[in-house]
Amino acid sequence: MTLPTKDELHTKAVSGEEITEGLVNELTKDEAPEGGNPPAGGVAAMAQSIHDKQVHFKAVASEITSKPEAELTKADASKLMSAESRAKDGIRPPKDSTSAHVQSVADHNVQKLAQTKLD
């Protein structure tokens, strides 16, 4: 198996492809000198960073999407969008993403609350 480059890791992250702990370990072994650590800023470090951000996004998404839709807030949407963007290596999530859906529901909840106050 050919190990990915930084550009290939970025492409995988943007497309939502999971960077596994196994891949991180392979890259670390490939870059590290005998018994040493891989270089800072290398491919292994980038893979580890993306992997950690993907794990964080999954945890945030699980926490927020487990709430009833009527309780979703703009703060929830912002937190989720930030985590998803970081998991995609800094690229804004697409319109059909989990965070976009939560944002839409949160906007609806705000409008509903405003309408209730007017009634």
Jmol script that loads the backbone (N, CA, C; Angstrom):
load data "model"
ATOM      1  N   MET A   1       0.839  -1.177   0.000  1.00  0.00           N
ATOM      2  CA  MET A   1       0.000   0.000   0.000  1.00  0.00           C
ATOM      3  C   MET A   1       0.891   1.251   0.000  1.00  0.00           C
ATOM      4  N   THR A   2       0.561   2.168  -0.869  1.00  0.00           N
ATOM      5  CA  THR A   2       1.285   3.433  -0.913  1.00  0.00           C
ATOM      6  C   THR A   2       0.692   4.371   0.124  1.00  0.00           C
ATOM      7  N   LEU A   3       1.542   4.966   0.921  1.00  0.00           N
ATOM      8  CA  LEU A   3       1.074   5.876   1.962  1.00  0.00           C
ATOM      9  C   LEU A   3       0.754   7.240   1.352  1.00  0.00           C
ATOM     10  N   PRO A   4      -0.292   7.905   1.867  1.00  0.00           N
ATOM     11  CA  PRO A   4      -0.723   9.174   1.280  1.00  0.00           C
ATOM     12  C   PRO A   4       0.233  10.332   1.576  1.00  0.00           C
ATOM     13  N   THR A   5       0.171  11.319   0.698  1.00  0.00           N
ATOM     14  CA  THR A   5       0.908  12.568   0.890  1.00  0.00           C
ATOM     15  C   THR A   5       0.018  13.535   1.672  1.00  0.00           C
ATOM     16  N   LYS A   6       0.556  14.700   2.016  1.00  0.00           N
ATOM     17  CA  LYS A   6      -0.252  15.713   2.708  1.00  0.00           C
ATOM     18  C   LYS A   6      -1.434  16.148   1.845  1.00  0.00           C
ATOM     19  N   ASP A   7      -1.200  16.332   0.547  1.00  0.00           N
ATOM     20  CA  ASP A   7      -2.291  16.731  -0.354  1.00  0.00           C
ATOM     21  C   ASP A   7      -3.377  15.662  -0.406  1.00  0.00           C
ATOM     22  N   GLU A   8      -2.963  14.413  -0.440  1.00  0.00           N
ATOM     23  CA  GLU A   8      -3.938  13.316  -0.466  1.00  0.00           C
ATOM     24  C   GLU A   8      -4.709  13.240   0.853  1.00  0.00           C
ATOM     25  N   LEU A   9      -4.038  13.486   1.971  1.00  0.00           N
ATOM     26  CA  LEU A   9      -4.734  13.511   3.265  1.00  0.00           C
ATOM     27  C   LEU A   9      -5.763  14.638   3.296  1.00  0.00           C
ATOM     28  N   HIS A  10      -5.377  15.803   2.786  1.00  0.00           N
ATOM     29  CA  HIS A  10      -6.300  16.942   2.733  1.00  0.00           C
ATOM     30  C   HIS A  10      -7.530  16.579   1.898  1.00  0.00           C
ATOM     31  N   THR A  11      -7.313  15.976   0.736  1.00  0.00           N
ATOM     32  CA  THR A  11      -8.418  15.578  -0.142  1.00  0.00           C
ATOM     33  C   THR A  11      -9.330  14.582   0.562  1.00  0.00           C
ATOM     34  N   LYS A  12      -8.744  13.627   1.268  1.00  0.00           N
ATOM     35  CA  LYS A  12      -9.541  12.643   2.012  1.00  0.00           C
ATOM     36  C   LYS A  12     -10.375  13.335   3.092  1.00  0.00           C
ATOM     37  N   ALA A  13      -9.774  14.267   3.811  1.00  0.00           N
ATOM     38  CA  ALA A  13     -10.483  14.972   4.884  1.00  0.00           C
ATOM     39  C   ALA A  13     -11.636  15.792   4.321  1.00  0.00           C
ATOM     40  N   VAL A  14     -11.392  16.512   3.235  1.00  0.00           N
ATOM     41  CA  VAL A  14     -12.425  17.351   2.626  1.00  0.00           C
ATOM     42  C   VAL A  14     -13.596  16.498   2.154  1.00  0.00           C
ATOM     43  N   SER A  15     -13.313  15.322   1.614  1.00  0.00           N
ATOM     44  CA  SER A  15     -14.378  14.449   1.113  1.00  0.00           C
ATOM     45  C   SER A  15     -15.090  13.691   2.232  1.00  0.00           C
ATOM     46  N   GLY A  16     -14.577  13.804   3.453  1.00  0.00           N
ATOM     47  CA  GLY A  16     -15.210  13.129   4.580  1.00  0.00           C
ATOM     48  C   GLY A  16     -14.708  11.719   4.817  1.00  0.00           C
ATOM     49  N   GLU A  17     -13.679  11.329   4.078  1.00  0.00           N
ATOM     50  CA  GLU A  17     -13.119   9.990   4.261  1.00  0.00           C
ATOM     51  C   GLU A  17     -12.398   9.919   5.602  1.00  0.00           C
ATOM     52  N   GLU A  18     -12.642   8.843   6.327  1.00  0.00           N
ATOM     53  CA  GLU A  18     -12.051   8.697   7.657  1.00  0.00           C
ATOM     54  C   GLU A  18     -10.548   8.448   7.578  1.00  0.00           C
ATOM     55  N   ILE A  19      -9.820   9.181   8.396  1.00  0.00           N
ATOM     56  CA  ILE A  19      -8.386   8.936   8.576  1.00  0.00           C
ATOM     57  C   ILE A  19      -8.296   8.055   9.823  1.00  0.00           C
ATOM     58  N   THR A  20      -7.968   6.790   9.622  1.00  0.00           N
ATOM     59  CA  THR A  20      -8.011   5.828  10.724  1.00  0.00           C
ATOM     60  C   THR A  20      -6.754   5.885  11.583  1.00  0.00           C
ATOM     61  N   GLU A  21      -6.896   5.376  12.786  1.00  0.00           N
ATOM     62  CA  GLU A  21      -5.747   5.268  13.688  1.00  0.00           C
ATOM     63  C   GLU A  21      -4.700   4.344  13.075  1.00  0.00           C
ATOM     64  N   GLY A  22      -5.157   3.328  12.344  1.00  0.00           N
ATOM     65  CA  GLY A  22      -4.226   2.417  11.674  1.00  0.00           C
ATOM     66  C   GLY A  22      -3.354   3.133  10.655  1.00  0.00           C
ATOM     67  N   LEU A  23      -3.968   4.027   9.876  1.00  0.00           N
ATOM     68  CA  LEU A  23      -3.202   4.799   8.896  1.00  0.00           C
ATOM     69  C   LEU A  23      -2.211   5.720   9.604  1.00  0.00           C
ATOM     70  N   VAL A  24      -2.663   6.349  10.678  1.00  0.00           N
ATOM     71  CA  VAL A  24      -1.773   7.220  11.459  1.00  0.00           C
ATOM     72  C   VAL A  24      -0.565   6.418  11.941  1.00  0.00           C
ATOM     73  N   ASN A  25      -0.814   5.218  12.450  1.00  0.00           N
ATOM     74  CA  ASN A  25       0.281   4.368  12.946  1.00  0.00           C
ATOM     75  C   ASN A  25       1.253   3.985  11.829  1.00  0.00           C
ATOM     76  N   GLU A  26       0.709   3.641  10.647  1.00  0.00           N
ATOM     77  CA  GLU A  26       1.573   3.292   9.511  1.00  0.00           C
ATOM     78  C   GLU A  26       2.453   4.472   9.111  1.00  0.00           C
ATOM     79  N   LEU A  27       1.851   5.650   9.044  1.00  0.00           N
ATOM     80  CA  LEU A  27       2.611   6.844   8.669  1.00  0.00           C
ATOM     81  C   LEU A  27       3.677   7.170   9.715  1.00  0.00           C
ATOM     82  N   THR A  28       3.321   6.993  10.974  1.00  0.00           N
ATOM     83  CA  THR A  28       4.275   7.255  12.057  1.00  0.00           C
ATOM     84  C   THR A  28       5.471   6.317  11.945  1.00  0.00           C
ATOM     85  N   LYS A  29       5.203   5.027  11.721  1.00  0.00           N
ATOM     86  CA  LYS A  29       6.292   4.049  11.576  1.00  0.00           C
ATOM     87  C   LYS A  29       7.164   4.377  10.367  1.00  0.00           C
ATOM     88  N   ASP A  30       6.515   4.824   9.290  1.00  0.00           N
ATOM     89  CA  ASP A  30       7.247   5.127   8.063  1.00  0.00           C
ATOM     90  C   ASP A  30       8.155   6.348   8.225  1.00  0.00           C
ATOM     91  N   GLU A  31       7.691   7.361   8.970  1.00  0.00           N
ATOM     92  CA  GLU A  31       8.442   8.613   9.104  1.00  0.00           C
ATOM     93  C   GLU A  31       9.423   8.634  10.274  1.00  0.00           C
ATOM     94  N   ALA A  32       9.168   7.812  11.283  1.00  0.00           N
ATOM     95  CA  ALA A  32       9.988   7.876  12.503  1.00  0.00           C
ATOM     96  C   ALA A  32      11.304   7.134  12.318  1.00  0.00           C
ATOM     97  N   PRO A  33      12.379   7.733  12.775  1.00  0.00           N
ATOM     98  CA  PRO A  33      13.645   6.992  12.785  1.00  0.00           C
ATOM     99  C   PRO A  33      13.540   5.867  13.815  1.00  0.00           C
ATOM    100  N   GLU A  34      14.403   4.903  13.724  1.00  0.00           N
ATOM    101  CA  GLU A  34      14.385   3.764  14.656  1.00  0.00           C
ATOM    102  C   GLU A  34      14.221   4.226  16.098  1.00  0.00           C
ATOM    103  N   GLY A  35      13.087   3.875  16.697  1.00  0.00           N
ATOM    104  CA  GLY A  35      12.842   4.191  18.098  1.00  0.00           C
ATOM    105  C   GLY A  35      12.575   5.655  18.390  1.00  0.00           C
ATOM    106  N   GLY A  36      12.471   6.472  17.358  1.00  0.00           N
ATOM    107  CA  GLY A  36      12.255   7.903  17.572  1.00  0.00           C
ATOM    108  C   GLY A  36      10.846   8.337  17.216  1.00  0.00           C
ATOM    109  N   ASN A  37      10.654   9.616  17.235  1.00  0.00           N
ATOM    110  CA  ASN A  37       9.362  10.197  16.887  1.00  0.00           C
ATOM    111  C   ASN A  37       9.404  10.749  15.470  1.00  0.00           C
ATOM    112  N   PRO A  38       8.252  10.766  14.795  1.00  0.00           N
ATOM    113  CA  PRO A  38       8.221  11.350  13.454  1.00  0.00           C
ATOM    114  C   PRO A  38       8.443  12.864  13.544  1.00  0.00           C
ATOM    115  N   PRO A  39       8.869  13.475  12.462  1.00  0.00           N
ATOM    116  CA  PRO A  39       9.127  14.915  12.497  1.00  0.00           C
ATOM    117  C   PRO A  39       7.844  15.730  12.671  1.00  0.00           C
ATOM    118  N   ALA A  40       7.965  16.824  13.406  1.00  0.00           N
ATOM    119  CA  ALA A  40       6.827  17.735  13.557  1.00  0.00           C
ATOM    120  C   ALA A  40       6.497  18.316  12.190  1.00  0.00           C
ATOM    121  N   GLY A  41       5.213  18.424  11.901  1.00  0.00           N
ATOM    122  CA  GLY A  41       4.793  18.992  10.628  1.00  0.00           C
ATOM    123  C   GLY A  41       4.821  18.021   9.468  1.00  0.00           C
ATOM    124  N   GLY A  42       5.127  16.770   9.742  1.00  0.00           N
ATOM    125  CA  GLY A  42       5.180  15.765   8.686  1.00  0.00           C
ATOM    126  C   GLY A  42       3.801  15.201   8.359  1.00  0.00           C
ATOM    127  N   VAL A  43       3.800  14.239   7.459  1.00  0.00           N
ATOM    128  CA  VAL A  43       2.554  13.605   7.028  1.00  0.00           C
ATOM    129  C   VAL A  43       1.878  12.893   8.202  1.00  0.00           C
ATOM    130  N   ALA A  44       2.657  12.223   9.041  1.00  0.00           N
ATOM    131  CA  ALA A  44       2.084  11.515  10.193  1.00  0.00           C
ATOM    132  C   ALA A  44       1.423  12.492  11.159  1.00  0.00           C
ATOM    133  N   ALA A  45       2.059  13.625  11.385  1.00  0.00           N
ATOM    134  CA  ALA A  45       1.488  14.634  12.286  1.00  0.00           C
ATOM    135  C   ALA A  45       0.188  15.186  11.719  1.00  0.00           C
ATOM    136  N   MET A  46       0.166  15.420  10.408  1.00  0.00           N
ATOM    137  CA  MET A  46      -1.056  15.918   9.774  1.00  0.00           C
ATOM    138  C   MET A  46      -2.168  14.878   9.881  1.00  0.00           C
ATOM    139  N   ALA A  47      -1.830  13.621   9.623  1.00  0.00           N
ATOM    140  CA  ALA A  47      -2.824  12.547   9.713  1.00  0.00           C
ATOM    141  C   ALA A  47      -3.374  12.439  11.133  1.00  0.00           C
ATOM    142  N   GLN A  48      -2.495  12.527  12.128  1.00  0.00           N
ATOM    143  CA  GLN A  48      -2.936  12.459  13.526  1.00  0.00           C
ATOM    144  C   GLN A  48      -3.870  13.618  13.844  1.00  0.00           C
ATOM    145  N   SER A  49      -3.532  14.799  13.384  1.00  0.00           N
ATOM    146  CA  SER A  49      -4.348  15.982  13.633  1.00  0.00           C
ATOM    147  C   SER A  49      -5.737  15.840  13.014  1.00  0.00           C
ATOM    148  N   ILE A  50      -5.788  15.418  11.756  1.00  0.00           N
ATOM    149  CA  ILE A  50      -7.079  15.242  11.085  1.00  0.00           C
ATOM    150  C   ILE A  50      -7.879  14.149  11.780  1.00  0.00           C
ATOM    151  N   HIS A  51      -7.219  13.048  12.119  1.00  0.00           N
ATOM    152  CA  HIS A  51      -7.904  11.951  12.819  1.00  0.00           C
ATOM    153  C   HIS A  51      -8.538  12.454  14.119  1.00  0.00           C
ATOM    154  N   ASP A  52      -7.776  13.187  14.908  1.00  0.00           N
ATOM    155  CA  ASP A  52      -8.289  13.707  16.180  1.00  0.00           C
ATOM    156  C   ASP A  52      -9.477  14.639  15.957  1.00  0.00           C
ATOM    157  N   LYS A  53      -9.412  15.467  14.929  1.00  0.00           N
ATOM    158  CA  LYS A  53     -10.513  16.389  14.624  1.00  0.00           C
ATOM    159  C   LYS A  53     -11.749  15.631  14.155  1.00  0.00           C
ATOM    160  N   GLN A  54     -11.550  14.545  13.406  1.00  0.00           N
ATOM    161  CA  GLN A  54     -12.685  13.730  12.972  1.00  0.00           C
ATOM    162  C   GLN A  54     -13.352  13.046  14.160  1.00  0.00           C
ATOM    163  N   VAL A  55     -12.560  12.543  15.085  1.00  0.00           N
ATOM    164  CA  VAL A  55     -13.104  11.910  16.292  1.00  0.00           C
ATOM    165  C   VAL A  55     -13.882  12.940  17.108  1.00  0.00           C
ATOM    166  N   HIS A  56     -13.320  14.141  17.238  1.00  0.00           N
ATOM    167  CA  HIS A  56     -14.002  15.215  17.972  1.00  0.00           C
ATOM    168  C   HIS A  56     -15.325  15.572  17.292  1.00  0.00           C
ATOM    169  N   PHE A  57     -15.323  15.683  15.966  1.00  0.00           N
ATOM    170  CA  PHE A  57     -16.551  15.999  15.237  1.00  0.00           C
ATOM    171  C   PHE A  57     -17.622  14.940  15.490  1.00  0.00           C
ATOM    172  N   LYS A  58     -17.243  13.674  15.435  1.00  0.00           N
ATOM    173  CA  LYS A  58     -18.214  12.601  15.673  1.00  0.00           C
ATOM    174  C   LYS A  58     -18.818  12.710  17.065  1.00  0.00           C
ATOM    175  N   ALA A  59     -18.006  13.035  18.062  1.00  0.00           N
ATOM    176  CA  ALA A  59     -18.500  13.176  19.439  1.00  0.00           C
ATOM    177  C   ALA A  59     -19.456  14.362  19.550  1.00  0.00           C
ATOM    178  N   VAL A  60     -19.092  15.489  18.955  1.00  0.00           N
ATOM    179  CA  VAL A  60     -19.950  16.682  18.992  1.00  0.00           C
ATOM    180  C   VAL A  60     -21.248  16.404  18.242  1.00  0.00           C
ATOM    181  N   ALA A  61     -21.156  15.777  17.081  1.00  0.00           N
ATOM    182  CA  ALA A  61     -22.347  15.459  16.291  1.00  0.00           C
ATOM    183  C   ALA A  61     -23.272  14.522  17.061  1.00  0.00           C
ATOM    184  N   SER A  62     -22.710  13.533  17.716  1.00  0.00           N
ATOM    185  CA  SER A  62     -23.515  12.594  18.499  1.00  0.00           C
ATOM    186  C   SER A  62     -24.230  13.310  19.640  1.00  0.00           C
ATOM    187  N   GLU A  63     -23.499  14.177  20.330  1.00  0.00           N
ATOM    188  CA  GLU A  63     -24.072  14.931  21.449  1.00  0.00           C
ATOM    189  C   GLU A  63     -25.219  15.831  20.976  1.00  0.00           C
ATOM    190  N   ILE A  64     -25.002  16.563  19.910  1.00  0.00           N
ATOM    191  CA  ILE A  64     -25.989  17.543  19.455  1.00  0.00           C
ATOM    192  C   ILE A  64     -27.174  16.876  18.766  1.00  0.00           C
ATOM    193  N   THR A  65     -26.926  15.885  17.928  1.00  0.00           N
ATOM    194  CA  THR A  65     -28.033  15.256  17.208  1.00  0.00           C
ATOM    195  C   THR A  65     -28.863  14.335  18.098  1.00  0.00           C
ATOM    196  N   SER A  66     -28.398  14.064  19.305  1.00  0.00           N
ATOM    197  CA  SER A  66     -29.206  13.260  20.229  1.00  0.00           C
ATOM    198  C   SER A  66     -30.273  14.110  20.920  1.00  0.00           C
ATOM    199  N   LYS A  67     -30.160  15.437  20.801  1.00  0.00           N
ATOM    200  CA  LYS A  67     -31.151  16.335  21.396  1.00  0.00           C
ATOM    201  C   LYS A  67     -32.417  16.337  20.540  1.00  0.00           C
ATOM    202  N   PRO A  68     -33.577  16.557  21.156  1.00  0.00           N
ATOM    203  CA  PRO A  68     -34.789  16.731  20.344  1.00  0.00           C
ATOM    204  C   PRO A  68     -34.618  17.952  19.433  1.00  0.00           C
ATOM    205  N   GLU A  69     -35.144  17.884  18.210  1.00  0.00           N
ATOM    206  CA  GLU A  69     -34.974  18.987  17.264  1.00  0.00           C
ATOM    207  C   GLU A  69     -35.478  20.310  17.823  1.00  0.00           C
ATOM    208  N   ALA A  70     -36.530  20.283  18.606  1.00  0.00           N
ATOM    209  CA  ALA A  70     -37.099  21.520  19.158  1.00  0.00           C
ATOM    210  C   ALA A  70     -36.144  22.211  20.131  1.00  0.00           C
ATOM    211  N   GLU A  71     -35.128  21.499  20.607  1.00  0.00           N
ATOM    212  CA  GLU A  71     -34.176  22.065  21.565  1.00  0.00           C
ATOM    213  C   GLU A  71     -32.856  22.503  20.919  1.00  0.00           C
ATOM    214  N   LEU A  72     -32.722  22.326  19.614  1.00  0.00           N
ATOM    215  CA  LEU A  72     -31.481  22.711  18.948  1.00  0.00           C
ATOM    216  C   LEU A  72     -31.387  24.231  18.860  1.00  0.00           C
ATOM    217  N   THR A  73     -30.210  24.755  19.196  1.00  0.00           N
ATOM    218  CA  THR A  73     -29.997  26.200  19.232  1.00  0.00           C
ATOM    219  C   THR A  73     -28.956  26.624  18.193  1.00  0.00           C
ATOM    220  N   LYS A  74     -28.866  27.931  17.997  1.00  0.00           N
ATOM    221  CA  LYS A  74     -27.844  28.461  17.099  1.00  0.00           C
ATOM    222  C   LYS A  74     -26.445  28.154  17.644  1.00  0.00           C
ATOM    223  N   ALA A  75     -26.304  28.133  18.964  1.00  0.00           N
ATOM    224  CA  ALA A  75     -25.010  27.784  19.566  1.00  0.00           C
ATOM    225  C   ALA A  75     -24.641  26.337  19.236  1.00  0.00           C
ATOM    226  N   ASP A  76     -25.633  25.435  19.270  1.00  0.00           N
ATOM    227  CA  ASP A  76     -25.389  24.042  18.884  1.00  0.00           C
ATOM    228  C   ASP A  76     -24.923  23.982  17.432  1.00  0.00           C
ATOM    229  N   ALA A  77     -25.627  24.709  16.573  1.00  0.00           N
ATOM    230  CA  ALA A  77     -25.296  24.706  15.146  1.00  0.00           C
ATOM    231  C   ALA A  77     -23.889  25.240  14.907  1.00  0.00           C
ATOM    232  N   SER A  78     -23.544  26.297  15.602  1.00  0.00           N
ATOM    233  CA  SER A  78     -22.213  26.897  15.454  1.00  0.00           C
ATOM    234  C   SER A  78     -21.119  25.937  15.923  1.00  0.00           C
ATOM    235  N   LYS A  79     -21.346  25.302  17.060  1.00  0.00           N
ATOM    236  CA  LYS A  79     -20.376  24.349  17.612  1.00  0.00           C
ATOM    237  C   LYS A  79     -20.167  23.182  16.645  1.00  0.00           C
ATOM    238  N   LEU A  80     -21.277  22.686  16.085  1.00  0.00           N
ATOM    239  CA  LEU A  80     -21.197  21.555  15.169  1.00  0.00           C
ATOM    240  C   LEU A  80     -20.520  21.956  13.859  1.00  0.00           C
ATOM    241  N   MET A  81     -20.864  23.138  13.331  1.00  0.00           N
ATOM    242  CA  MET A  81     -20.249  23.580  12.081  1.00  0.00           C
ATOM    243  C   MET A  81     -18.742  23.766  12.257  1.00  0.00           C
ATOM    244  N   SER A  82     -18.339  24.308  13.383  1.00  0.00           N
ATOM    245  CA  SER A  82     -16.913  24.493  13.654  1.00  0.00           C
ATOM    246  C   SER A  82     -16.193  23.144  13.687  1.00  0.00           C
ATOM    247  N   ALA A  83     -16.772  22.185  14.389  1.00  0.00           N
ATOM    248  CA  ALA A  83     -16.152  20.858  14.488  1.00  0.00           C
ATOM    249  C   ALA A  83     -16.108  20.168  13.129  1.00  0.00           C
ATOM    250  N   GLU A  84     -17.193  20.305  12.349  1.00  0.00           N
ATOM    251  CA  GLU A  84     -17.229  19.658  11.036  1.00  0.00           C
ATOM    252  C   GLU A  84     -16.223  20.311  10.081  1.00  0.00           C
ATOM    253  N   SER A  85     -16.121  21.619  10.129  1.00  0.00           N
ATOM    254  CA  SER A  85     -15.158  22.329   9.285  1.00  0.00           C
ATOM    255  C   SER A  85     -13.729  21.899   9.618  1.00  0.00           C
ATOM    256  N   ARG A  86     -13.435  21.784  10.890  1.00  0.00           N
ATOM    257  CA  ARG A  86     -12.088  21.344  11.291  1.00  0.00           C
ATOM    258  C   ARG A  86     -11.820  19.907  10.850  1.00  0.00           C
ATOM    259  N   ALA A  87     -12.848  19.053  10.939  1.00  0.00           N
ATOM    260  CA  ALA A  87     -12.687  17.661  10.507  1.00  0.00           C
ATOM    261  C   ALA A  87     -12.458  17.574   9.003  1.00  0.00           C
ATOM    262  N   LYS A  88     -12.918  18.587   8.270  1.00  0.00           N
ATOM    263  CA  LYS A  88     -12.712  18.638   6.818  1.00  0.00           C
ATOM    264  C   LYS A  88     -11.489  19.488   6.474  1.00  0.00           C
ATOM    265  N   ASP A  89     -10.567  19.595   7.407  1.00  0.00           N
ATOM    266  CA  ASP A  89      -9.294  20.299   7.228  1.00  0.00           C
ATOM    267  C   ASP A  89      -9.497  21.763   6.854  1.00  0.00           C
ATOM    268  N   GLY A  90     -10.486  22.395   7.520  1.00  0.00           N
ATOM    269  CA  GLY A  90     -10.699  23.832   7.366  1.00  0.00           C
ATOM    270  C   GLY A  90     -11.670  24.238   6.282  1.00  0.00           C
ATOM    271  N   ILE A  91     -12.239  23.287   5.578  1.00  0.00           N
ATOM    272  CA  ILE A  91     -13.182  23.591   4.502  1.00  0.00           C
ATOM    273  C   ILE A  91     -14.599  23.659   5.076  1.00  0.00           C
ATOM    274  N   ARG A  92     -15.365  24.689   4.684  1.00  0.00           N
ATOM    275  CA  ARG A  92     -16.742  24.842   5.148  1.00  0.00           C
ATOM    276  C   ARG A  92     -17.568  23.634   4.695  1.00  0.00           C
ATOM    277  N   PRO A  93     -18.377  23.078   5.589  1.00  0.00           N
ATOM    278  CA  PRO A  93     -19.198  21.920   5.229  1.00  0.00           C
ATOM    279  C   PRO A  93     -20.198  22.264   4.117  1.00  0.00           C
ATOM    280  N   PRO A  94     -20.536  21.294   3.273  1.00  0.00           N
ATOM    281  CA  PRO A  94     -21.481  21.546   2.186  1.00  0.00           C
ATOM    282  C   PRO A  94     -22.912  21.747   2.693  1.00  0.00           C
ATOM    283  N   LYS A  95     -23.775  22.193   1.794  1.00  0.00           N
ATOM    284  CA  LYS A  95     -25.163  22.508   2.149  1.00  0.00           C
ATOM    285  C   LYS A  95     -25.952  21.298   2.641  1.00  0.00           C
ATOM    286  N   ASP A  96     -25.557  20.104   2.251  1.00  0.00           N
ATOM    287  CA  ASP A  96     -26.288  18.903   2.668  1.00  0.00           C
ATOM    288  C   ASP A  96     -25.645  18.211   3.875  1.00  0.00           C
ATOM    289  N   SER A  97     -24.796  18.927   4.598  1.00  0.00           N
ATOM    290  CA  SER A  97     -24.074  18.340   5.730  1.00  0.00           C
ATOM    291  C   SER A  97     -24.934  18.287   6.992  1.00  0.00           C
ATOM    292  N   THR A  98     -24.442  17.551   7.965  1.00  0.00           N
ATOM    293  CA  THR A  98     -25.103  17.459   9.268  1.00  0.00           C
ATOM    294  C   THR A  98     -25.217  18.831   9.907  1.00  0.00           C
ATOM    295  N   SER A  99     -24.144  19.603   9.866  1.00  0.00           N
ATOM    296  CA  SER A  99     -24.178  20.923  10.510  1.00  0.00           C
ATOM    297  C   SER A  99     -25.134  21.868   9.792  1.00  0.00           C
ATOM    298  N   ALA A 100     -25.259  21.752   8.477  1.00  0.00           N
ATOM    299  CA  ALA A 100     -26.208  22.592   7.739  1.00  0.00           C
ATOM    300  C   ALA A 100     -27.641  22.256   8.150  1.00  0.00           C
ATOM    301  N   HIS A 101     -27.920  20.974   8.337  1.00  0.00           N
ATOM    302  CA  HIS A 101     -29.262  20.567   8.774  1.00  0.00           C
ATOM    303  C   HIS A 101     -29.555  21.116  10.168  1.00  0.00           C
ATOM    304  N   VAL A 102     -28.608  20.989  11.075  1.00  0.00           N
ATOM    305  CA  VAL A 102     -28.798  21.499  12.437  1.00  0.00           C
ATOM    306  C   VAL A 102     -28.982  23.017  12.405  1.00  0.00           C
ATOM    307  N   GLN A 103     -28.238  23.711  11.550  1.00  0.00           N
ATOM    308  CA  GLN A 103     -28.388  25.167  11.413  1.00  0.00           C
ATOM    309  C   GLN A 103     -29.795  25.513  10.945  1.00  0.00           C
ATOM    310  N   SER A 104     -30.303  24.774   9.985  1.00  0.00           N
ATOM    311  CA  SER A 104     -31.651  25.008   9.472  1.00  0.00           C
ATOM    312  C   SER A 104     -32.700  24.804  10.560  1.00  0.00           C
ATOM    313  N   VAL A 105     -32.564  23.738  11.319  1.00  0.00           N
ATOM    314  CA  VAL A 105     -33.507  23.457  12.409  1.00  0.00           C
ATOM    315  C   VAL A 105     -33.409  24.540  13.481  1.00  0.00           C
ATOM    316  N   ALA A 106     -32.200  24.951  13.821  1.00  0.00           N
ATOM    317  CA  ALA A 106     -32.008  25.995  14.834  1.00  0.00           C
ATOM    318  C   ALA A 106     -32.623  27.315  14.373  1.00  0.00           C
ATOM    319  N   ASP A 107     -32.451  27.662  13.101  1.00  0.00           N
ATOM    320  CA  ASP A 107     -33.070  28.879  12.556  1.00  0.00           C
ATOM    321  C   ASP A 107     -34.588  28.802  12.660  1.00  0.00           C
ATOM    322  N   HIS A 108     -35.129  27.643  12.330  1.00  0.00           N
ATOM    323  CA  HIS A 108     -36.576  27.432  12.430  1.00  0.00           C
ATOM    324  C   HIS A 108     -37.041  27.591  13.881  1.00  0.00           C
ATOM    325  N   ASN A 109     -36.274  27.051  14.810  1.00  0.00           N
ATOM    326  CA  ASN A 109     -36.631  27.162  16.230  1.00  0.00           C
ATOM    327  C   ASN A 109     -36.637  28.619  16.687  1.00  0.00           C
ATOM    328  N   VAL A 110     -35.677  29.407  16.215  1.00  0.00           N
ATOM    329  CA  VAL A 110     -35.621  30.831  16.573  1.00  0.00           C
ATOM    330  C   VAL A 110     -36.845  31.551  16.014  1.00  0.00           C
ATOM    331  N   GLN A 111     -37.186  31.265  14.763  1.00  0.00           N
ATOM    332  CA  GLN A 111     -38.360  31.891  14.145  1.00  0.00           C
ATOM    333  C   GLN A 111     -39.634  31.497  14.883  1.00  0.00           C
ATOM    334  N   LYS A 112     -39.722  30.250  15.244  1.00  0.00           N
ATOM    335  CA  LYS A 112     -40.893  29.746  15.966  1.00  0.00           C
ATOM    336  C   LYS A 112     -41.016  30.438  17.324  1.00  0.00           C
ATOM    337  N   LEU A 113     -39.897  30.600  18.022  1.00  0.00           N
ATOM    338  CA  LEU A 113     -39.886  31.268  19.317  1.00  0.00           C
ATOM    339  C   LEU A 113     -40.284  32.734  19.170  1.00  0.00           C
ATOM    340  N   ALA A 114     -39.767  33.393  18.147  1.00  0.00           N
ATOM    341  CA  ALA A 114     -40.110  34.801  17.905  1.00  0.00           C
ATOM    342  C   ALA A 114     -41.595  34.943  17.594  1.00  0.00           C
ATOM    343  N   GLN A 115     -42.126  34.030  16.819  1.00  0.00           N
ATOM    344  CA  GLN A 115     -43.551  34.069  16.470  1.00  0.00           C
ATOM    345  C   GLN A 115     -44.408  33.839  17.707  1.00  0.00           C
ATOM    346  N   THR A 116     -43.985  32.931  18.574  1.00  0.00           N
ATOM    347  CA  THR A 116     -44.714  32.646  19.808  1.00  0.00           C
ATOM    348  C   THR A 116     -44.762  33.886  20.691  1.00  0.00           C
ATOM    349  N   LYS A 117     -43.659  34.631  20.742  1.00  0.00           N
ATOM    350  CA  LYS A 117     -43.612  35.851  21.556  1.00  0.00           C
ATOM    351  C   LYS A 117     -44.528  36.933  20.990  1.00  0.00           C
ATOM    352  N   LEU A 118     -44.712  36.946  19.666  1.00  0.00           N
ATOM    353  CA  LEU A 118     -45.583  37.940  19.040  1.00  0.00           C
ATOM    354  C   LEU A 118     -47.056  37.616  19.250  1.00  0.00           C
ATOM    355  N   ASP A 119     -47.355  36.351  19.384  1.00  0.00           N
ATOM    356  CA  ASP A 119     -48.767  35.922  19.539  1.00  0.00           C
ATOM    357  C   ASP A 119     -49.315  36.207  20.885  1.00  0.00           C
TER     358      ASP A 119
END
end "model"
wireframe off; spacefill off
backbone 0.3
color backbone group
